[in-house]
Amino acid sequence: MTTTKRLLLCLTLCMVLFLGACAPAAPAPVTEPATDTPAPEASAEAPSDPAPLAVREPTGEPLVVYSAGPGGLAESLANGLTAATGIEVEMFQGTTGAVMGRLEAEMANPLADVVVLASWPSGMDLKERGLLHQYNDAVNADLLFPELNDEYFLFGYSASALGVTYNTLLVDVPGEDWDDYAEALFDGVVSMPDPSESGSALDFIAGYISHHPDNGWDLFEALKNNGIQVAGANRPALDAVVSGSKSVVLAGVDYMAYGDIAKGEPLGIHYPAGGTVINPRPAMIMASSNNLIAAEMFIDYLLSDEAQQMVADVYILPGRSDVPAHPDRPGYAEIPQFDIDWNWMAENQQAINEQFQSIMR
């Protein structure tokens, strides 16, 4: 190779190396900063908060309600819920004892979505066993009398006072206090609902013992010795007084008597000076319910203006403090009450009923 050619080759190589050195470098791949949480896959949907209750939809299945009555009111409330929301209701009605018995029989395969009882301690028992759903967002729950809301498990949507109902054709002046009905004047003419069938009667007995822990059983022993008749639930006990076969019924629910008075029956009602039990009627959602949204909507309905007025119209005390009682009866705050311990009553219900039954045998 000639000297000239060698010089040209060297110049060419130098030009190639120079141009390569001046070319811009290829950009490095961009990486995201490291994080503790892996990025979601592209196909995953972003999570969303649950929709507010107002826009949530129930399952469409009928709501199963077990109710301790009263029958006419229970049906009106069910029909009101259907009219307001479209939710159909399947209802079993019976006494508190019958409802509790059915719940126990179905424990392995529970069917009820909502339970309404006539006994607050019976409801507390369901709560203590972990069988209830807590509904913290119940509409108007803040308007209930404070003692009628048990931590958003039990809602006392209504209440009944347990008084003395007497036939005005047979009794001129009722006894001033409970122990007066153990006197000779009332020998053999007094009746009382059976606490095995009436949850409210059991609550009265438990409340009386709670208020008189030292000598409470003396009253019931004296009533037994004075010929008291204990048979059936509230309605049979009251009917005996309406018919005149008995003169007085003790510890019966007062709303039944007010209803009969409105129909013209010769009845009077008295609340003894020593006090009585005002028995909240709890509505509760079962934790086992597969229809929780509809169940919550039913609780909301029970505490609504419309439903509370239905309660007042049948002489039951509304659970809301801002809804007045029927004008023909005293309101919640006007009735003297025992100083009672609901927790003690709930814990001792069975023993109290057994003791009462042993006295009355």
Long-range contacts (C-beta under 8 A, 24 or more apart in sequence): 53-137, 53-293, 53-296, 53-297, 56-293, 57-293, 58-85, 58-87, 58-291, 58-293, 58-294, 58-297, 59-290, 59-291, 59-293, 59-294, 61-290, 61-291, 61-294, 62-87, 62-88, 62-89, 62-90, 63-87, 63-88, 63-89, 63-90, 63-113, 63-114, 63-291, 63-294, 63-295, 63-298, 64-89, 64-90, 64-91, 64-92, 64-111, 64-112, 64-113, 64-114, 64-291, 65-89, 65-90, 65-91, 65-92, 65-112, 65-113, 65-114, 65-115, 65-116, 65-298, 66-91, 66-92, 66-93, 66-94, 66-99, 66-102, 66-103, 66-112, 66-114, 66-115, 66-116, 67-91, 67-92, 67-93, 67-99, 67-115, 67-116, 68-93, 68-94, 68-95, 68-96, 68-98, 68-99, 68-116, 68-117, 68-118, 68-119, 68-199, 68-281, 69-93, 69-94, 69-95, 69-118, 70-255, 70-256, 70-314, 70-316, 72-314, 73-310, 73-311, 73-314, 73-316, 74-116, 76-310, 77-301, 77-302, 77-307, 77-310, 80-301, 80-306, 80-307, 80-310, 81-297, 81-298, 81-301, 84-301, 84-304, 84-306, 85-294, 85-297, 85-301, 87-294, 87-297, 87-298, 89-298, 95-197, 95-198, 95-199, 95-233, 96-122, 96-198, 96-199, 96-200, 97-196, 97-197, 97-198, 97-199, 100-199, 110-286, 110-288, 112-286, 112-289, 113-285, 113-286, 113-289, 113-290, 113-291, 113-292, 113-294, 113-295, 113-298, 114-283, 114-284, 114-285, 114-286, 114-289, 114-295, 114-298, 114-299, 115-283, 115-284, 115-286, 116-157, 116-281, 116-282, 116-283, 116-284, 117-199, 117-281, 117-282, 117-284, 118-160, 118-198, 118-199, 118-200, 118-253, 118-279, 118-281, 119-199, 119-200, 119-202, 119-203, 119-279, 119-282, 120-154, 120-156, 120-203, 120-279, 120-280, 120-281, 120-282, 120-342, 120-346, 121-202, 121-203, 121-206, 121-342, 121-345, 121-346, 121-349, 122-199, 122-346, 122-349, 123-150, 123-154, 123-282, 123-284, 124-150, 124-154, 124-342, 124-343, 124-346, 125-346, 125-349, 126-284, 127-151, 127-153, 127-154, 127-284, 128-346, 130-287, 131-286, 131-287, 131-288, 132-284, 132-285, 132-286, 132-287, 133-284, 133-285, 133-286, 133-287, 133-289, 133-292, 133-295, 135-285, 135-296, 135-299, 137-296, 138-296, 138-299, 138-300, 138-303, 139-300, 139-303, 139-304, 140-300, 140-303, 140-304, 140-320, 141-303, 143-303, 143-320, 143-321, 143-322, 144-303, 144-319, 144-320, 144-321, 145-319, 145-320, 145-321, 145-332, 147-280, 148-280, 148-319, 150-282, 153-284, 154-280, 154-282, 154-283, 154-284, 155-282, 155-283, 155-284, 155-299, 155-302, 155-303, 155-319, 156-280, 156-281, 156-282, 156-319, 157-281, 157-282, 157-283, 157-299, 157-302, 157-303, 157-307, 157-308, 157-311, 157-319, 158-280, 158-281, 158-311, 158-316, 158-317, 158-318, 158-319, 159-278, 159-279, 159-280, 159-281, 159-316, 159-317, 159-319, 159-332, 160-200, 160-253, 160-254, 160-255, 160-278, 160-279, 160-281, 160-316, 160-317, 161-253, 161-254, 161-271, 161-276, 161-277, 161-278, 161-279, 161-317, 161-335, 162-200, 162-201, 162-203, 162-204, 162-251, 162-252, 162-253, 162-254, 162-276, 162-277, 162-278, 162-279, 163-251, 163-252, 163-254, 163-257, 163-269, 163-270, 163-271, 163-272, 163-276, 163-335, 164-248, 164-249, 164-250, 164-269, 164-270, 164-271, 164-272, 165-238, 165-241, 165-248, 165-249, 165-252, 165-254, 165-257, 165-267, 165-268, 165-269, 165-270, 166-241, 166-247, 166-248, 166-249, 166-267, 166-268, 166-269, 166-270, 167-241, 167-242, 167-244, 167-246, 167-247, 167-248, 167-266, 167-267, 168-266, 168-267, 168-268, 169-244, 169-266, 170-244, 170-247, 171-247, 171-248, 171-268, 174-248, 174-268, 174-270, 175-270, 175-272, 176-272, 176-273, 177-272, 177-273, 177-274, 178-208, 178-219, 178-250, 178-272, 178-274, 179-219, 179-222, 181-223, 181-226, 181-228, 181-248, 181-250, 182-219, 182-222, 182-223, 182-225, 182-226, 183-226, 184-226, 186-226, 186-247, 186-248, 187-226, 187-227, 188-226, 188-227, 189-227, 189-246, 189-247, 189-248, 190-223, 190-226, 190-227, 190-228, 190-229, 190-246, 190-247, 190-248, 190-249, 190-250, 191-228, 191-229, 191-230, 191-231, 191-237, 191-240, 191-241, 191-246, 191-248, 191-249, 191-250, 192-223, 192-228, 192-229, 192-230, 192-237, 192-249, 192-250, 192-251, 192-252, 193-230, 193-232, 193-233, 193-234, 193-236, 193-237, 193-249, 193-251, 193-252, 194-230, 194-231, 194-232, 194-233, 195-352, 195-353, 195-356, 196-353, 196-357, 197-232, 197-233, 198-233, 198-234, 198-237, 199-279, 200-234, 200-251, 200-253, 200-277, 200-279, 201-234, 201-251, 201-252, 202-349, 202-352, 202-353, 203-277, 203-279, 203-345, 204-251, 204-276, 204-277, 204-279, 205-251, 205-352, 205-353, 205-356, 206-340, 206-345, 206-348, 206-349, 206-352, 207-276, 207-277, 207-338, 207-340, 207-345, 208-277, 208-338, 209-352, 210-338, 210-339, 210-340, 210-341, 210-344, 210-345, 211-275, 211-338, 211-339, 211-340, 217-355, 217-359, 220-356, 220-359, 220-360, 221-359, 223-250, 224-359, 224-360, 228-360, 230-360, 241-267, 242-267, 251-276, 251-277, 253-279, 254-315, 254-329, 255-314, 255-315, 255-316, 255-317, 255-329, 258-315, 258-326, 258-328, 258-329, 259-314, 259-315, 261-328, 262-315, 262-328, 271-330, 271-335, 271-336, 272-336, 273-336, 274-336, 274-338, 275-336, 275-337, 275-338, 275-339, 276-335, 276-336, 276-337, 276-338, 277-337, 277-338, 277-340, 278-317, 278-332, 278-335, 278-337, 280-319, 281-316, 281-319
